[in-house]
Amino acid sequence: MADQFDLECRDVVKKFDAFTAVDSVSLTIPKGSFFSILGPSGCGKTTLLRMLAGFQTPTSGDILIKGSSVLGVPPNRRPVNMVFQHLALFPMMNVSENVAYGLKRRGADRATIEKKVSDTLARVGLPDSGPKQISQLSGGQKQRIAIARCLVLEPAVLLLDEPLGALDLKLREHMKVELKQLQHEIGTTFVYITHDQSEALVMSDQVAVMNAGRFEQVGAPQDLYYNPHTAFVAGFVGESNRWKGTVGMTHDDHIVINLPTGGAVLASRKTHPTLAEGQPVDVFVRPEAIAIDGQGETDNAIAAKVDNVLFNGAASSVQVRDKATGHEMTVALPQTGAFANLKSGDLVNLTWGAEQTRCFVAAENQEATA
């Protein structure tokens, strides 16, 4: 089984004195996959990446690359390489010299260096850029050269530490597609660190959502979005409307969640089979799950008043307020259709199906009930 995975972590812990930065993390990353570790600043994701690279040593646990433990193996002897956020290209060297740097440090002969540099530049789509200076490259080209400098050493795993963070928004959006396509073409396993959920969802085959040193959930992007296992994942991945509530009456097909401000929402019994009457819960509903004026499922219905309509390209975010409770909500609204011209002050009826309501026991560990 080990040969199916390029990288494994087994109960990896990293402590700094009394502070636990990484807490019993285990993962397996299949060959040739794009794996992202997503989480807020300070959650431990960069510390984990540095342990994979060999820059830090785990307090306990094991790290395996291609089935062999790399504990005690220095960074320059591990079959991994890293692309840093600020790329760290050498401005005094041209493109070919940057890409060749690691090979020269390894003592490769000139013919080998020239061939590998040429082949690698072709792999990243910049075959004629060798003589160029780094200052002549665009932001996206610099990203590709930074990756080429790593790939030329033929690592089993390429580690990427928020490499799009320094780019402007338009280039960052473009590079998401570029990186995913590049990874697919070259087949090298990518482990990508980010706090940006959009980057993780767009590019990744698998995503690990990290919080306070632990993995809350690991899965495909669609699974994280539509079937979050914890309240943290539901709130961190994508946008959600959120309530505090208490489980009221339970029926064969649905559960009533009573809200402290008055009123209630319905959740599917099938999705939440273990919820019991009296439990405090966190309730989540995606903005795009809510329809305006009865155009969708009607298990839940709320009369609301529009506060603001925020234009956002293909869709608008409509901020509304529940007329009965004053609770604020957000609804995703396409720019075309009967309600494209909503404005502040309009009265609307909001509806959604019980299966679109997600509930999690409001406990300290945020354990999922689904």
DRENGU-496097 format. One record per residue (C-alpha): y, z, x. Coordinates in nm, 2 decimals. Each point is the difference from the previous one (the first is absolute). Layout:
! DRENGU-496097
+--------+--------+--------+
!      v !      w !      u !
+--------+--------+--------+
!      Y !      Z !      X !
...
+--------+--------+--------+
//
This chain:
! DRENGU-496097
+--------+--------+--------+
!      v !      w !      u !
+--------+--------+--------+
!   0.00 !   0.00 !   0.00 !
!   0.24 !   0.08 !   0.29 !
!   0.03 !  -0.37 !   0.09 !
!   0.15 !  -0.07 !  -0.34 !
!   0.31 !   0.20 !   0.09 !
!   0.26 !  -0.05 !   0.27 !
!   0.14 !   0.35 !  -0.03 !
!  -0.12 !   0.33 !  -0.14 !
!   0.16 !   0.35 !  -0.02 !
!  -0.22 !   0.30 !  -0.06 !
!   0.17 !   0.32 !  -0.12 !
!   0.29 !  -0.05 !   0.24 !
!   0.24 !   0.29 !   0.02 !
!   0.32 !   0.03 !   0.21 !
!   0.19 !   0.33 !   0.03 !
!   0.32 !   0.08 !   0.17 !
!  -0.01 !   0.37 !   0.04 !
!  -0.02 !   0.14 !  -0.36 !
!   0.09 !  -0.34 !  -0.16 !
!  -0.27 !  -0.23 !  -0.11 !
!   0.13 !  -0.36 !   0.02 !
!  -0.33 !  -0.17 !  -0.08 !
!  -0.25 !   0.19 !  -0.21 !
!  -0.37 !  -0.10 !   0.00 !
!   0.06 !  -0.38 !  -0.04 !
!  -0.30 !  -0.23 !  -0.02 !
!   0.00 !  -0.37 !  -0.05 !
!  -0.20 !  -0.32 !   0.08 !
!   0.17 !  -0.33 !   0.05 !
!  -0.21 !  -0.31 !  -0.04 !
!   0.01 !  -0.29 !   0.25 !
!   0.28 !  -0.25 !  -0.05 !
!   0.19 !   0.20 !  -0.27 !
!   0.36 !   0.08 !  -0.05 !
!   0.01 !   0.38 !  -0.05 !
!   0.33 !   0.18 !  -0.07 !
!   0.08 !   0.37 !   0.02 !
!   0.28 !   0.07 !  -0.25 !
!   0.20 !   0.32 !  -0.03 !
!   0.34 !   0.17 !   0.02 !
!   0.17 !   0.10 !   0.32 !
!  -0.17 !   0.30 !   0.15 !
!  -0.34 !  -0.05 !  -0.17 !
!  -0.19 !  -0.04 !   0.32 !
!  -0.05 !  -0.38 !   0.01 !
!   0.16 !  -0.06 !   0.33 !
!  -0.18 !   0.29 !   0.16 !
!  -0.33 !  -0.15 !  -0.12 !
!   0.10 !  -0.34 !   0.14 !
!   0.08 !   0.15 !   0.34 !
!  -0.34 !   0.17 !   0.01 !
!  -0.16 !  -0.33 !  -0.08 !
!   0.19 !  -0.16 !   0.29 !
!  -0.08 !   0.29 !   0.24 !
!   0.35 !   0.13 !   0.04 !
!  -0.10 !   0.33 !  -0.16 !
!  -0.33 !   0.19 !   0.00 !
!  -0.15 !   0.13 !  -0.32 !
!  -0.04 !   0.38 !  -0.03 !
!  -0.34 !  -0.06 !  -0.15 !
!  -0.20 !  -0.29 !  -0.15 !
!  -0.10 !  -0.34 !   0.14 !
!   0.14 !  -0.35 !   0.03 !
!  -0.23 !  -0.29 !   0.04 !
!   0.08 !  -0.37 !   0.08 !
!  -0.28 !  -0.24 !  -0.05 !
!  -0.24 !   0.29 !  -0.04 !
!   0.09 !   0.18 !   0.32 !
!   0.20 !   0.32 !   0.04 !
!   0.33 !  -0.05 !   0.18 !
!   0.08 !   0.37 !   0.04 !
!   0.12 !   0.04 !   0.36 !
!   0.05 !  -0.37 !   0.05 !
!   0.36 !  -0.07 !   0.11 !
!   0.21 !  -0.25 !  -0.20 !
!  -0.02 !  -0.28 !   0.26 !
!  -0.38 !   0.01 !  -0.02 !
!  -0.04 !   0.00 !  -0.37 !
!  -0.06 !  -0.34 !  -0.18 !
!   0.31 !   0.05 !  -0.21 !
!   0.37 !  -0.11 !   0.04 !
!   0.31 !   0.10 !  -0.18 !
!   0.31 !  -0.17 !  -0.14 !
!   0.29 !   0.24 !  -0.01 !
!   0.28 !   0.01 !  -0.26 !
!   0.26 !  -0.13 !   0.25 !
!  -0.25 !  -0.24 !   0.16 !
!   0.08 !   0.10 !   0.36 !
!   0.02 !  -0.36 !   0.13 !
!   0.13 !  -0.04 !   0.35 !
!   0.34 !  -0.18 !  -0.02 !
!   0.00 !  -0.10 !   0.37 !
!  -0.33 !  -0.20 !  -0.05 !
!  -0.05 !  -0.32 !  -0.19 !
!  -0.26 !  -0.03 !  -0.28 !
!  -0.29 !  -0.09 !   0.22 !
!   0.07 !   0.27 !   0.24 !
!   0.02 !   0.26 !  -0.28 !
!  -0.34 !  -0.12 !  -0.14 !
!  -0.15 !  -0.01 !   0.35 !
!   0.11 !   0.35 !   0.10 !
!  -0.31 !   0.19 !  -0.09 !
!  -0.23 !  -0.26 !   0.15 !
!   0.19 !   0.02 !   0.33 !
!  -0.03 !   0.38 !  -0.01 !
!  -0.38 !  -0.05 !  -0.03 !
!  -0.01 !  -0.22 !   0.30 !
!  -0.10 !  -0.33 !  -0.18 !
!   0.03 !  -0.31 !   0.21 !
!   0.28 !  -0.26 !  -0.07 !
!  -0.22 !  -0.26 !  -0.16 !
!  -0.15 !   0.26 !  -0.25 !
!   0.35 !   0.13 !  -0.08 !
!   0.15 !  -0.35 !  -0.07 !
!  -0.29 !  -0.09 !  -0.23 !
!  -0.01 !   0.32 !  -0.19 !
!   0.38 !   0.01 !  -0.04 !
!   0.00 !  -0.36 !  -0.12 !
!  -0.29 !   0.06 !  -0.24 !
!   0.16 !   0.32 !  -0.14 !
!   0.34 !  -0.16 !  -0.06 !
!  -0.17 !  -0.27 !  -0.19 !
!  -0.19 !   0.26 !  -0.21 !
!   0.33 !   0.16 !  -0.11 !
!   0.16 !  -0.33 !  -0.08 !
!   0.24 !  -0.03 !   0.29 !
!  -0.18 !  -0.23 !   0.25 !
!   0.32 !  -0.14 !   0.16 !
!   0.20 !   0.32 !   0.03 !
!  -0.13 !   0.11 !   0.35 !
!   0.31 !  -0.10 !   0.20 !
!   0.25 !   0.16 !  -0.25 !
!   0.19 !   0.32 !   0.07 !
!  -0.05 !   0.29 !  -0.24 !
!   0.36 !  -0.03 !  -0.10 !
!  -0.06 !  -0.35 !  -0.13 !
!  -0.25 !   0.11 !  -0.26 !
!   0.05 !   0.09 !  -0.36 !
!  -0.11 !   0.34 !  -0.13 !
!  -0.32 !  -0.14 !  -0.15 !
!  -0.08 !  -0.18 !   0.33 !
!   0.05 !   0.32 !   0.19 !
!  -0.26 !   0.17 !  -0.23 !
!  -0.25 !  -0.28 !   0.08 !
!   0.06 !   0.03 !   0.37 !
!  -0.05 !   0.38 !  -0.01 !
!  -0.33 !  -0.06 !  -0.18 !
!  -0.10 !  -0.28 !   0.24 !
!   0.06 !   0.23 !   0.30 !
!  -0.26 !   0.24 !  -0.16 !
!  -0.25 !  -0.27 !  -0.11 !
!  -0.02 !  -0.17 !   0.34 !
!  -0.19 !   0.32 !   0.11 !
!  -0.26 !  -0.06 !  -0.27 !
!   0.01 !   0.34 !  -0.16 !
!  -0.26 !   0.10 !  -0.26 !
!   0.28 !   0.17 !  -0.20 !
!   0.38 !  -0.07 !  -0.01 !
!   0.21 !   0.30 !  -0.09 !
!   0.34 !  -0.07 !  -0.16 !
!   0.25 !   0.28 !  -0.03 !
!   0.25 !  -0.10 !  -0.27 !
!   0.08 !  -0.33 !   0.18 !
!   0.22 !  -0.13 !  -0.29 !
!   0.22 !   0.30 !  -0.02 !
!   0.28 !  -0.14 !   0.21 !
!   0.02 !  -0.34 !  -0.18 !
!   0.25 !  -0.08 !  -0.28 !
!  -0.13 !  -0.02 !  -0.35 !
!  -0.05 !  -0.38 !  -0.03 !
!  -0.18 !  -0.03 !   0.33 !
!  -0.21 !   0.30 !  -0.08 !
!  -0.12 !  -0.16 !  -0.32 !
!  -0.08 !  -0.32 !   0.18 !
!  -0.19 !   0.18 !   0.28 !
!  -0.22 !   0.18 !  -0.25 !
!  -0.15 !  -0.33 !  -0.09 !
!   0.00 !  -0.12 !   0.36 !
!  -0.19 !   0.30 !   0.13 !
!  -0.26 !  -0.01 !  -0.27 !
!  -0.06 !  -0.37 !   0.06 !
!  -0.01 !   0.05 !   0.38 !
!  -0.25 !   0.28 !  -0.03 !
!  -0.22 !  -0.21 !  -0.23 !
!   0.01 !  -0.29 !   0.24 !
!  -0.08 !   0.19 !   0.33 !
!  -0.25 !   0.24 !  -0.16 !
!   0.10 !   0.30 !   0.21 !
!   0.00 !   0.34 !  -0.17 !
!   0.35 !   0.12 !  -0.07 !
!   0.08 !   0.37 !  -0.06 !
!   0.35 !   0.01 !  -0.14 !
!   0.22 !   0.31 !  -0.04 !
!   0.28 !   0.00 !  -0.25 !
!   0.20 !   0.21 !  -0.25 !
!   0.08 !  -0.31 !  -0.20 !
!  -0.23 !  -0.04 !  -0.29 !
!   0.09 !  -0.36 !  -0.05 !
!  -0.12 !  -0.09 !   0.35 !
!  -0.33 !   0.18 !  -0.05 !
!  -0.07 !  -0.15 !  -0.34 !
!   0.09 !  -0.36 !   0.09 !
!  -0.18 !  -0.02 !   0.34 !
!  -0.30 !   0.23 !  -0.01 !
!  -0.37 !  -0.03 !  -0.08 !
!  -0.02 !   0.38 !  -0.02 !
!   0.27 !   0.27 !   0.00 !
!  -0.03 !   0.37 !   0.08 !
!   0.27 !   0.20 !  -0.17 !
!   0.08 !   0.30 !   0.23 !
!   0.18 !   0.32 !  -0.10 !
!   0.04 !   0.32 !   0.20 !
!  -0.25 !  -0.10 !   0.26 !
!  -0.28 !  -0.11 !  -0.24 !
!  -0.11 !  -0.31 !  -0.18 !
!   0.06 !   0.03 !  -0.37 !
!  -0.17 !  -0.33 !  -0.08 !
!  -0.15 !  -0.30 !   0.18 !
!  -0.05 !  -0.33 !  -0.18 !
!   0.11 !  -0.35 !  -0.08 !
!   0.37 !  -0.04 !  -0.09 !
!  -0.08 !  -0.08 !  -0.36 !
!  -0.22 !   0.31 !  -0.04 !
!   0.27 !   0.23 !   0.14 !
!   0.26 !  -0.14 !  -0.24 !
!  -0.21 !  -0.01 !  -0.31 !
!  -0.24 !   0.28 !   0.06 !
!   0.17 !   0.27 !   0.20 !
!  -0.22 !   0.31 !   0.07 !
!   0.28 !   0.25 !   0.05 !
!   0.35 !   0.07 !  -0.13 !
!   0.14 !  -0.07 !   0.35 !
!  -0.15 !  -0.35 !   0.01 !
!   0.12 !  -0.07 !  -0.36 !
!   0.35 !   0.10 !   0.10 !
!   0.01 !  -0.15 !   0.35 !
!  -0.16 !  -0.34 !  -0.06 !
!   0.22 !  -0.20 !  -0.23 !
!   0.25 !   0.12 !  -0.26 !
!  -0.09 !   0.23 !  -0.28 !
!   0.15 !   0.20 !  -0.29 !
!  -0.10 !   0.36 !   0.04 !
!  -0.03 !   0.30 !  -0.23 !
!  -0.12 !   0.36 !   0.02 !
!  -0.23 !   0.08 !  -0.29 !
!  -0.28 !   0.21 !  -0.14 !
!  -0.33 !  -0.12 !  -0.14 !
!   0.00 !   0.05 !  -0.38 !
!  -0.26 !  -0.12 !  -0.25 !
!  -0.28 !  -0.22 !   0.14 !
!  -0.17 !  -0.26 !  -0.21 !
!  -0.30 !  -0.24 !   0.05 !
!   0.22 !  -0.28 !   0.12 !
!   0.33 !   0.16 !   0.11 !
!   0.18 !   0.31 !   0.12 !
!   0.33 !   0.14 !  -0.12 !
!   0.23 !   0.11 !   0.29 !
!   0.28 !   0.23 !  -0.13 !
!   0.33 !  -0.02 !   0.18 !
!   0.22 !   0.30 !   0.06 !
!   0.31 !  -0.18 !  -0.13 !
!  -0.19 !  -0.07 !  -0.33 !
!  -0.21 !  -0.29 !  -0.11 !
!  -0.32 !  -0.12 !   0.16 !
!  -0.17 !  -0.30 !   0.17 !
!  -0.35 !  -0.12 !  -0.05 !
!  -0.25 !  -0.06 !   0.28 !
!  -0.35 !  -0.16 !  -0.01 !
!  -0.29 !   0.24 !  -0.02 !
!  -0.22 !  -0.25 !   0.18 !
!   0.24 !  -0.01 !   0.30 !
!   0.03 !   0.39 !   0.00 !
!  -0.34 !   0.14 !  -0.10 !
!   0.04 !   0.34 !   0.16 !
!   0.35 !   0.10 !  -0.13 !
!  -0.01 !   0.31 !  -0.21 !
!   0.24 !   0.16 !  -0.25 !
!   0.27 !   0.21 !   0.15 !
!  -0.01 !  -0.16 !   0.35 !
!   0.34 !  -0.08 !   0.15 !
!   0.02 !  -0.36 !   0.11 !
!   0.22 !  -0.25 !   0.17 !
!   0.03 !  -0.32 !  -0.21 !
!   0.07 !  -0.35 !   0.14 !
!   0.08 !  -0.33 !  -0.18 !
!   0.09 !  -0.32 !   0.19 !
!   0.33 !  -0.17 !  -0.11 !
!  -0.17 !  -0.33 !  -0.05 !
!  -0.26 !   0.16 !  -0.23 !
!   0.28 !   0.08 !  -0.26 !
!   0.09 !  -0.26 !  -0.26 !
!   0.33 !  -0.02 !  -0.19 !
!   0.01 !   0.00 !  -0.38 !
!  -0.37 !   0.00 !  -0.08 !
!  -0.09 !  -0.31 !   0.20 !
!  -0.30 !   0.18 !   0.16 !
!  -0.26 !   0.28 !  -0.06 !
!   0.13 !   0.27 !  -0.23 !
!  -0.20 !   0.31 !   0.08 !
!   0.32 !   0.15 !   0.13 !
!   0.34 !  -0.07 !  -0.16 !
!   0.34 !   0.13 !   0.10 !
!   0.34 !  -0.07 !  -0.14 !
!   0.25 !  -0.03 !   0.28 !
!   0.35 !  -0.10 !   0.10 !
!   0.08 !  -0.23 !   0.29 !
!   0.21 !   0.16 !   0.27 !
!   0.01 !  -0.28 !   0.26 !
!  -0.15 !  -0.34 !   0.07 !
!  -0.04 !  -0.06 !   0.37 !
!  -0.04 !  -0.36 !   0.10 !
!  -0.28 !  -0.05 !   0.26 !
!  -0.07 !  -0.37 !   0.03 !
!  -0.30 !  -0.11 !  -0.20 !
!   0.01 !   0.32 !  -0.21 !
!   0.24 !   0.27 !  -0.10 !
!  -0.05 !   0.38 !   0.01 !
!   0.11 !   0.14 !  -0.34 !
!   0.10 !   0.37 !   0.02 !
!  -0.05 !   0.16 !  -0.34 !
!   0.02 !   0.35 !  -0.15 !
!  -0.24 !   0.14 !  -0.26 !
!   0.22 !   0.07 !  -0.31 !
!  -0.21 !   0.30 !  -0.10 !
!  -0.05 !   0.17 !   0.34 !
!   0.27 !  -0.15 !   0.23 !
!  -0.28 !  -0.09 !   0.25 !
!   0.11 !  -0.29 !   0.23 !
!  -0.24 !  -0.29 !   0.04 !
!   0.00 !  -0.34 !   0.17 !
!  -0.14 !  -0.32 !  -0.15 !
!  -0.06 !  -0.33 !   0.18 !
!   0.15 !  -0.29 !  -0.19 !
!  -0.04 !  -0.37 !   0.09 !
!   0.32 !  -0.20 !   0.01 !
!  -0.13 !  -0.24 !  -0.28 !
!  -0.10 !   0.09 !  -0.35 !
!   0.14 !   0.16 !  -0.31 !
!   0.13 !   0.31 !   0.18 !
!   0.15 !  -0.16 !   0.31 !
!   0.35 !   0.08 !  -0.12 !
!  -0.04 !   0.37 !  -0.05 !
!   0.31 !   0.21 !   0.09 !
!   0.11 !   0.36 !   0.03 !
!   0.00 !   0.17 !  -0.34 !
!  -0.27 !  -0.21 !  -0.17 !
!  -0.26 !   0.18 !  -0.20 !
!  -0.37 !  -0.09 !   0.08 !
!  -0.35 !   0.10 !  -0.09 !
!  -0.24 !   0.04 !   0.29 !
!  -0.37 !  -0.03 !  -0.03 !
!  -0.31 !   0.01 !   0.23 !
!  -0.37 !   0.05 !  -0.02 !
!  -0.17 !   0.33 !   0.06 !
!  -0.21 !  -0.16 !   0.28 !
!   0.33 !  -0.06 !   0.19 !
!   0.07 !   0.38 !   0.02 !
!  -0.13 !   0.17 !   0.31 !
!  -0.03 !   0.38 !   0.02 !
!  -0.08 !   0.23 !   0.29 !
!  -0.05 !   0.37 !  -0.01 !
!   0.32 !   0.16 !   0.12 !
!  -0.18 !   0.21 !   0.27 !
!   0.12 !   0.07 !   0.35 !
!  -0.26 !  -0.25 !   0.15 !
!   0.09 !  -0.26 !  -0.26 !
!  -0.37 !  -0.08 !  -0.06 !
!  -0.06 !  -0.30 !  -0.23 !
!  -0.18 !   0.05 !  -0.33 !
!  -0.09 !  -0.36 !  -0.04 !
+--------+--------+--------+
//
